[in-house]
């Protein structure tokens, strides 16, 4: 009966994907998690839909300026 494990017979784990893709995923995930955490800390303002503000008339715009040449 063999009680020890022969480590030399274990297959090497396969590397899946491209090396550049594997190297660029970690910073991308870290940046995404940081952005999500930053946006999740600020709560949106409370907007009341039950109390509408009445419409008001705006003041008349000023009269257009007329340019006159001096002789």
KERO-437915 format. One record per residue: residue number from 0; residue in one letter; chain; y, z, x of N, C-alpha, C, O in turn. Coordinates in steps of 0.02 Angstrom, whole numbers. Layout:
BEGIN
<NUM 'A' 'A' <Y Z X> <Y Z X> <Y Z X> <Y Z X>>
...
REM end
This chain:
BEGIN
<0 'X' 'A' <-59 0 42> <0 0 0> <62 0 45> <68 40 91>>
<1 'X' 'A' <110 -45 29> <171 -51 69> <226 -13 32> <241 -28 -26>>
<2 'X' 'A' <257 34 66> <309 75 34> <379 54 55> <427 74 22>>
<3 'X' 'A' <386 16 107> <453 -3 130> <470 -73 103> <426 -112 86>>
<4 'X' 'A' <534 -87 100> <558 -152 76> <578 -193 136> <614 -170 180>>
<5 'X' 'A' <554 -254 138> <571 -298 193> <637 -332 176> <640 -376 133>>
<6 'X' 'A' <689 -312 210> <756 -338 195> <765 -410 217> <807 -446 190>>
<7 'X' 'A' <726 -432 264> <735 -501 288> <709 -552 237> <724 -611 243>>
<8 'X' 'A' <672 -531 188> <645 -576 138> <689 -584 77> <676 -626 34>>
<9 'X' 'A' <742 -545 73> <787 -550 15> <830 -612 22> <855 -626 77>>
<10 'X' 'A' <840 -650 -31> <883 -708 -26> <957 -687 -23> <976 -636 -52>>
<11 'X' 'A' <996 -726 11> <1067 -711 16> <1100 -728 -51> <1080 -776 -84>>
<12 'X' 'A' <1150 -689 -70> <1184 -704 -134> <1220 -771 -128> <1252 -786 -78>>
<13 'X' 'A' <1216 -810 -181> <1247 -876 -181> <1323 -868 -191> <1345 -828 -231>>
<14 'X' 'A' <1361 -907 -155> <1433 -907 -162> <1451 -961 -213> <1439 -1021 -202>>
<15 'X' 'A' <1479 -939 -268> <1495 -985 -322> <1569 -1001 -319> <1610 -957 -308>>
<16 'X' 'A' <1586 -1065 -328> <1656 -1085 -330> <1682 -1106 -262> <1647 -1104 -212>>
<17 'X' 'A' <1745 -1125 -262> <1778 -1147 -201> <1812 -1088 -167> <1837 -1044 -202>>
<18 'X' 'A' <1814 -1086 -101> <1845 -1029 -67> <1919 -1021 -84> <1943 -965 -93>>
<19 'X' 'A' <1956 -1077 -91> <2027 -1073 -107> <2036 -1043 -176> <2082 -1003 -188>>
<20 'X' 'A' <1993 -1062 -223> <1998 -1036 -291> <1984 -961 -292> <2019 -924 -327>>
<21 'X' 'A' <1935 -939 -254> <1919 -867 -252> <1976 -828 -221> <1989 -771 -242>>
<22 'X' 'A' <2009 -856 -171> <2063 -820 -138> <2126 -818 -180> <2165 -771 -174>>
<23 'X' 'A' <2136 -867 -223> <2197 -869 -263> <2190 -833 -330> <2241 -822 -363>>
<24 'X' 'A' <2130 -815 -350> <2121 -783 -415> <2145 -711 -414> <2177 -688 -462>>
<25 'X' 'A' <2132 -673 -361> <2151 -603 -359> <2227 -593 -364> <2249 -553 -404>>
<26 'X' 'A' <2268 -629 -325> <2340 -620 -334> <2364 -642 -403> <2411 -612 -430>>
<27 'X' 'A' <2333 -692 -431> <2353 -715 -498> <2336 -662 -550> <2377 -649 -595>>
<28 'X' 'A' <2278 -632 -546> <2260 -578 -592> <2304 -518 -583> <2324 -486 -632>>
<29 'X' 'A' <2320 -501 -521> <2364 -444 -507> <2434 -457 -535> <2464 -412 -564>>
<30 'X' 'A' <2460 -516 -526> <2526 -533 -552> <2527 -532 -628> <2574 -508 -659>>
<31 'X' 'A' <2475 -558 -659> <2470 -559 -732> <2467 -488 -760> <2499 -472 -810>>
<32 'X' 'A' <2428 -446 -728> <2422 -376 -751> <2488 -339 -743> <2506 -299 -786>>
<33 'X' 'A' <2524 -352 -689> <2589 -320 -678> <2639 -343 -730> <2677 -302 -757>>
<34 'X' 'A' <2640 -408 -745> <2687 -433 -795> <2671 -406 -864> <2716 -388 -902>>
<35 'X' 'A' <2608 -401 -880> <2589 -374 -945> <2606 -300 -950> <2629 -277 -1002>>
<36 'X' 'A' <2596 -263 -897> <2613 -192 -897> <2689 -182 -902> <2711 -135 -935>>
<37 'X' 'A' <2727 -225 -870> <2800 -219 -874> <2827 -235 -942> <2875 -203 -965>>
<38 'X' 'A' <2798 -283 -976> <2822 -302 -1043> <2797 -253 -1096> <2828 -247 -1149>>
<39 'X' 'A' <2743 -219 -1083> <2714 -175 -1134> <2749 -107 -1137> <2737 -70 -1184>>
<40 'X' 'A' <2791 -91 -1088> <2822 -25 -1087> <2885 -22 -1130> <2904 33 -1151>>
<41 'X' 'A' <2918 -78 -1144> <2979 -78 -1183> <2962 -97 -1255> <2935 -150 -1268>>
<42 'X' 'A' <2979 -53 -1301> <2964 -66 -1371> <3019 -110 -1402> <3077 -104 -1383>>
<43 'X' 'A' <3001 -154 -1448> <3052 -197 -1479> <3097 -156 -1525> <3076 -104 -1550>>
<44 'X' 'A' <3159 -179 -1537> <3204 -142 -1581> <3179 -144 -1653> <3146 -192 -1674>>
<45 'X' 'A' <3195 -92 -1690> <3177 -90 -1761> <3226 -131 -1801> <3287 -121 -1796>>
<46 'X' 'A' <3201 -177 -1841> <3242 -221 -1882> <3229 -203 -1955> <3171 -203 -1977>>
<47 'X' 'A' <3282 -188 -1991> <3274 -170 -2061> <3282 -233 -2103> <3335 -264 -2102>>
<48 'X' 'A' <3231 -251 -2139> <3234 -310 -2182> <3256 -292 -2253> <3270 -337 -2293>>
<49 'X' 'A' <3259 -228 -2270> <3275 -206 -2337> <3350 -198 -2348> <3371 -192 -2406>>
<50 'X' 'A' <3391 -196 -2297> <3462 -184 -2303> <3500 -243 -2272> <3524 -238 -2216>>
<51 'X' 'A' <3507 -299 -2308> <3542 -358 -2279> <3617 -346 -2275> <3646 -312 -2317>>
<52 'X' 'A' <3648 -375 -2226> <3720 -371 -2218> <3753 -426 -2261> <3729 -482 -2261>>
<53 'X' 'A' <3808 -410 -2296> <3841 -461 -2337> <3876 -512 -2292> <3898 -496 -2237>>
<54 'X' 'A' <3880 -574 -2317> <3913 -627 -2280> <3989 -617 -2284> <4015 -598 -2336>>
<55 'X' 'A' <4023 -631 -2230> <4096 -626 -2228> <4125 -692 -2205> <4093 -729 -2167>>
<56 'X' 'A' <4185 -707 -2229> <4218 -769 -2208> <4250 -759 -2140> <4278 -707 -2125>>
<57 'X' 'A' <4244 -810 -2099> <4274 -808 -2033> <4347 -828 -2038> <4367 -863 -2085>>
<58 'X' 'A' <4388 -806 -1991> <4458 -824 -1990> <4465 -899 -1976> <4423 -929 -1944>>
<59 'X' 'A' <4521 -928 -2002> <4533 -999 -1990> <4543 -1011 -1915> <4574 -971 -1881>>
<60 'X' 'A' <4516 -1067 -1890> <4527 -1081 -1819> <4600 -1098 -1806> <4635 -1120 -1852>>
<61 'X' 'A' <4624 -1088 -1745> <4694 -1104 -1730> <4707 -1179 -1736> <4661 -1220 -1729>>
<62 'X' 'A' <4770 -1196 -1750> <4788 -1266 -1758> <4780 -1302 -1692> <4790 -1272 -1639>>
<63 'X' 'A' <4762 -1366 -1693> <4754 -1403 -1630> <4821 -1410 -1594> <4874 -1414 -1625>>
<64 'X' 'A' <4817 -1413 -1529> <4877 -1418 -1487> <4894 -1491 -1478> <4850 -1533 -1466>>
<65 'X' 'A' <4959 -1507 -1485> <4982 -1576 -1476> <5018 -1580 -1409> <5065 -1543 -1396>>
<66 'X' 'A' <4995 -1626 -1367> <5024 -1635 -1300> <5080 -1687 -1306> <5069 -1742 -1331>>
<67 'X' 'A' <5140 -1669 -1281> <5198 -1713 -1284> <5222 -1725 -1213> <5229 -1678 -1174>>
<68 'X' 'A' <5235 -1789 -1197> <5261 -1806 -1130> <5336 -1798 -1129> <5370 -1813 -1178>>
<69 'X' 'A' <5362 -1773 -1074> <5434 -1765 -1066> <5462 -1828 -1032> <5431 -1855 -986>>
<70 'X' 'A' <5522 -1852 -1056> <5551 -1913 -1026> <5579 -1902 -957> <5605 -1948 -926>>
REM end
